[in-house]
Amino acid sequence: MIEVVALLMFLNGELTEYRKQPDFGVCLERARVARRTSNPDTVQYQCAKVMAELTEDKQHILTIKKVD
């Protein structure tokens, strides 16, 4: 597990999705764009440093496998 910046998506108060981001600036920008296109009553976005287990896909892109 390593510490990474992640964009977290909460649906009805429960964490449902998370994406690794290169830094907080990029994360905040992507969260702002996502907020504009979603229902603020049910979906919330948050940037945070999280402890995560990463996996690498065929294109050598690191993605989050698990968040603690």
Secondary structure as UniProt FT lines:
FT   STRAND          2..11
FT   TURN            12..13
FT   STRAND          14..21
FT   HELIX           24..36
FT   TURN            40..42
FT   STRAND          43..56
FT   TURN            58..59
FT   STRAND          62..67
//
